[in-house]
Amino acid sequence: MAHSRSALRVAGLLSGTSIDGIDVAVADLRATGDELVLTPLGHRELPYPERLREALLAALPPGPCTAEQLTRLDTGVGQAFAEAAVTGITELADGRADLVASLGQTVYHWVEDGRARGTLQLGQPAWIAERTGLPVVADLRARDVAAGGHGAPLAGTLDALWLRTLADGEGAPVGGLNLGGIANLTVVRPEGPVLAYDTGPGNALLDAAAARVTGGARHSDVDGALAARGTVREDLLARLLADPYYAAAPPKSTGKEHFHAEYLRAATEGLPAVADTDLLTTLTELTAVTVGRECARHGVRTVVASGGGVRNPALMRALARHVTVAPSADLGLPAEAKEAYLTAVLGWLTWHGLPGNLPAATGAAGPRPLGSITPGAEPLRLPAPSPTAISRLRVANRTRTR
């Protein structure tokens, strides 16, 4: 077990809206005064079983889904997450951890009249606790939603702590950009509140388009190869940019319940035929323009980028025309693992009785401890709540990848 009241070895688990697989990262976390020190032990991405992945994709809006299907998926995802936790802890942390934190698999984010009314993440934590014997912090978004927030983007919690020193050093706002299925931006200023929200689609429409133009043979535009061969269709881009979501004021959040294959079909309807490569190029430009506009709005000239979109050279080139992009690995957190380490941090905060949301980012009525705790093999022994708020995060060294 942990060697002091604040020191924990935590495995963080999640699967993003692209449903590419399960990300697991293990970190040693300890508090020194108001600073949280994160020592990354490594990360892995494990594929979903193909039948489970296909069932998850079929259940996403606008596809129909029954209570039976949701129950089966909740169990299947929970079991897959449990295996990922065991694999990560065994291979990255010498088989030892104190806590598992899981963000689960988001399948629906209910937003109505600009307010989040509910959110659903699958991956029953009891399967993780049973398989690992460790306590599990899960369902990390619901409390923020209940408090009037959007439950997203929670990346702002890590960015606010991690990028504070960089913003102070530059004397200017710095952005934390995550390019998953949905793109989210955190604005960290040298002074003043942190702002974070979803800017719009990251890879969501690109993935839908890749599946469309390849007849389902591809789930993504690998290396941006298709987009690199096309040109921007200005008529389609203008139609896409007219979506009211972009004009809405933050805090705000969105997901694949809005940006999906049927949305893409409707956007191209009635236009002259759009070539396959032009479609991918235009959607790449959509992500770059919407992110770039939000950076300009807040005076952000540099973003620290992470997420699967960082592996898309066409998207990175398009973004670079709007803002300076620095990979998150330069600051110690690999782009593909940052959200898994975020999950570990959220678990540490909950375990120590500290809030894990940023009300200025999510819109919640106030700071709240997040999630529910499922006991492991032993009775729960929570530490006394931390008397000191955490204001900064320092990454202690580099990770290893398997």
Helices and strands as residue ranges (DSSP letters): E 8-15, E 22-32, E 35-46, H 50-59, H 67-92, E 99-112, E 115-122, H 125-132, E 136-138, H 142-146, H 155-162, H 164-170, E 174-179, E 182-188, E 195-201, H 204-213, G 222-224, G 227-229, H 234-241, H 244-247, H 261-268, H 276-297, E 302-306, G 308-311, H 313-320, E 324-327, G 328-331, H 338-351, H 359-362, E 372-374, E 392-395
